[in-house]
Amino acid sequence: MKYSKATNYALHTMVHLMLVPRGKSVGVDQLAKAQDLSSTYLSKILTKLVKAGLIESTPGVKGGYSIARRSSEISFLDVIQAIEGKTTLFSCSMEHEESKSGECLIENVMFDAEEKLRQELDQKYISDIAKQMEAARDEKNTLNHSH
């Protein structure tokens, strides 16, 4: 399966925002620099995440972006659908006469597999990844300070 680069950046941006202390916002330039992206490109991704209600934008000099709702409820699927939409990855465009219903049996297999993947991604939370990254960073800092 392949998702767009925008989805890759959106997922990484969400983890980055979850590691920011509550009540603080991060500017688009800082987020872009952290991922080595252009601010213009990242702005388009951020706009989709705002429209989906996953993050919010704070205007002004100290403005930026922050998580909009309870971070523990945001799943991978929420972020993917905010960027990619809710379309299926596989769609058959051929005419089929061999099945009684005229359905494509191959498309049915692919749709069932995608549904399982959607369910799996809906049960994986961005906050869990952020916690793992935080723990790894804390462990690294502890090791560096013990020398």
C-alpha positions as CSV (number, residue, x, y, z in Angstrom):
1,M,0.0,0.0,0.0
2,K,1.2,3.5,-0.7
3,Y,0.1,6.8,0.8
4,S,1.2,10.2,-0.4
5,K,4.1,12.0,1.1
6,A,1.6,14.5,2.5
7,T,0.3,11.7,4.7
8,N,3.8,10.9,5.9
9,Y,4.4,14.5,6.8
10,A,1.0,14.8,8.4
11,L,1.6,11.8,10.7
12,H,5.1,13.1,11.7
13,T,3.6,16.6,12.3
14,M,0.9,15.2,14.5
15,V,3.5,13.3,16.7
16,H,5.6,16.5,16.8
17,L,2.6,18.5,18.0
18,M,1.8,15.9,20.7
19,L,5.2,16.3,22.2
20,V,4.7,20.0,22.7
21,P,3.4,21.0,26.2
22,R,-0.3,21.6,26.5
23,G,-1.2,25.2,25.8
24,K,1.8,25.9,23.6
25,S,1.6,26.4,19.8
26,V,4.3,25.7,17.2
27,G,4.8,27.9,14.2
28,V,4.7,26.6,10.7
29,D,8.3,27.5,10.1
30,Q,9.5,25.5,13.1
31,L,7.4,22.5,12.1
32,A,8.7,22.7,8.5
33,K,12.3,23.0,9.7
34,A,11.9,19.9,11.9
35,Q,10.9,17.9,8.8
36,D,13.1,19.7,6.3
37,L,10.1,20.9,4.3
38,S,9.0,24.1,2.7
39,S,6.6,26.1,4.9
40,T,4.2,26.6,1.9
41,Y,3.9,22.8,1.4
42,L,3.4,22.1,5.1
43,S,0.8,24.9,5.3
44,K,-1.4,23.0,2.9
45,I,-1.1,19.9,5.0
46,L,-1.8,21.8,8.2
47,T,-4.9,23.4,6.6
48,K,-6.3,19.9,6.0
49,L,-5.6,18.8,9.6
50,V,-7.3,22.0,10.8
51,K,-10.4,21.3,8.6
52,A,-10.6,17.8,10.0
53,G,-10.6,19.2,13.5
54,L,-7.4,17.4,14.5
55,I,-5.3,20.6,15.1
56,E,-6.1,24.2,15.6
57,S,-4.4,27.4,14.5
58,T,-3.7,30.3,16.8
59,P,-3.3,33.6,15.0
60,G,-0.9,36.3,16.1
61,V,2.8,36.8,16.9
62,K,2.9,33.8,19.2
63,G,0.5,31.9,17.1
64,G,1.0,28.5,15.5
65,Y,-0.6,25.1,15.7
66,S,-1.6,22.8,18.5
67,I,-3.6,19.7,19.0
68,A,-7.3,20.6,18.9
69,R,-8.9,17.7,20.8
70,R,-8.0,15.1,23.2
71,S,-4.8,13.8,21.8
72,S,-5.4,10.2,23.1
73,E,-8.4,9.9,20.7
74,I,-6.6,10.8,17.5
75,S,-5.9,7.6,15.5
76,F,-3.7,7.0,12.5
77,L,-6.9,6.6,10.4
78,D,-8.1,10.1,11.5
79,V,-4.9,11.7,10.1
80,I,-4.8,9.5,7.0
81,Q,-8.4,10.4,6.1
82,A,-7.8,14.1,6.7
83,I,-5.1,14.0,4.0
84,E,-6.2,11.2,1.6
85,G,-9.9,11.4,2.0
86,K,-12.1,8.3,2.5
87,T,-11.7,6.7,-1.0
88,T,-10.7,3.2,-1.5
89,L,-7.3,2.4,-2.9
90,F,-8.4,-0.2,-5.4
91,S,-11.3,0.2,-7.9
92,C,-12.0,-2.1,-10.7
93,S,-13.1,-0.5,-14.0
94,M,-13.7,-3.7,-16.0
95,E,-17.0,-5.3,-16.9
96,H,-17.5,-8.7,-15.3
97,E,-19.9,-11.3,-16.6
98,E,-18.6,-14.3,-14.7
99,S,-20.2,-13.4,-11.3
100,K,-23.9,-13.6,-10.9
101,S,-24.2,-10.1,-9.4
102,G,-21.8,-8.6,-12.0
103,E,-19.5,-7.6,-9.1
104,C,-15.7,-7.9,-9.4
105,L,-14.6,-10.6,-7.1
106,I,-11.1,-9.2,-7.0
107,E,-12.4,-5.8,-6.0
108,N,-14.4,-7.5,-3.2
109,V,-11.2,-9.1,-1.8
110,M,-9.3,-5.8,-2.0
111,F,-12.2,-3.9,-0.3
112,D,-12.3,-6.5,2.6
113,A,-8.6,-6.2,3.1
114,E,-8.8,-2.3,3.1
115,E,-11.6,-2.5,5.7
116,K,-9.4,-4.6,8.0
117,L,-6.5,-2.1,7.5
118,R,-8.9,0.8,8.3
119,Q,-10.0,-1.0,11.5
120,E,-6.3,-1.6,12.5
121,L,-5.3,2.0,11.8
122,D,-8.4,3.3,13.7
123,Q,-7.1,1.4,16.8
124,K,-3.6,2.8,16.6
125,Y,-3.2,6.2,18.3
126,I,-0.7,8.9,17.5
127,S,-0.3,9.6,21.2
128,D,1.1,6.1,21.8
129,I,3.9,6.8,19.3
130,A,4.5,10.2,20.9
131,K,4.9,8.5,24.3
132,Q,7.3,5.9,22.9
133,M,9.4,8.7,21.3
134,E,9.3,10.7,24.6
135,A,10.5,7.6,26.5
136,A,13.3,6.9,24.1
137,R,14.4,10.6,24.3
138,D,14.3,10.5,28.1
139,E,16.3,7.3,28.1
140,K,18.9,8.8,25.8
141,N,19.2,11.9,27.9
142,T,19.6,9.8,31.1
143,L,22.4,7.8,29.4
144,N,24.1,11.0,28.2
145,H,24.0,12.5,31.7
146,S,25.3,9.4,33.5
147,H,28.7,9.6,31.8
